[in-house]
Amino acid sequence: MPQKYPASRTVGARIHRLTGQIQAIERMVGKRRSCAEVLYQISAVRAGLEQVATILFEIELQKIASKRRLTKKDVESLSHAFSKSI
């Protein structure tokens, strides 16, 4: 069966890592770790989710570009706009 996302292993590995980080946050809260430590981990998870979103967007953008013949500059401009929006 063809993969929906060519980079699905990379995305899957990132999501797996994020799942572990979220579980670690849950344990940290249960152990009453400092707010600063928990917030630091939350920040790391948010950054990781943004990276996953960016990867998926770029894959989709490349598919669209190949079908509609967007220029490389068009793709870069749209990609930059997306990265600023998340």
N, C-alpha and C positions, 0 to 999 in steps of 0.2 A: 504494500500500500504506500503510495507516495506521501511524503511528509508535507504537512500544511506549511510549515516554515522550514526553509532549508537549514537554518541555524537552530533547529529545535533542541539539539543536544546542548548547545551553549546556553540557550534560554532555560532549558530544563535544569541544568546544573546551577544556574543563578537562582532559580526559584527554589530549588532544594536547599541551597545555602541560606536563602532568606527565611525559609521555614525553620531552619535550625536557629537562626538569629531570633526569630519571634518566640520560639520555645524558650530560648535563653532569657529573653526579657521577662517572660512569665515566671521563670524560676527566680530571677533577680527580685521581682516584686514580692514573691512569696517569702524570700529570705530578707526582705526589708533592706535591700541595698540602697545606697544613696540615690537621691533624685538625679543628681548629676550623671551618675553612671548609667542609670536607666535611660535618661534623655539622650545620652551619647549613643547608646545602642539603637534607640528609636530613629535617631538621625541617620545612622548607618543603613537601617532597613529602608527608610524613605529614599535614600540615594540609590540603593540597589533596585528598588522598584522603578525609579526613574530611568535607570540604565536598561532595564528589561523593556519598558515602554519605548524607549528610544530605539532599541534594536528591532523590535517588532515594527515600529513605524518606518524605519529605514528599509526594511525588507519589503514592506508593502509599497513604499514609494518607488523602489527600484522596479517592482513588478508593473506599477502604473507607468513609469517612465518608459519601460521597454515596449509597452503596448501603444502609448500615445506619442512616443517620440519627443519627450521633453528633453531639453538640453541638459547637460551636466550642471550648468549654472542654475537652471530652474530647480533641479533636484536639490542642489546645495542650499539655495534660498529657502525652499520649503522645509528642508531639514533643519536649518538654522532657526526658522520661525517656530517649528515644533519644539525644539530643544529649549527655546526661551519661554514657551508656554507651560512647561511642566515644572 
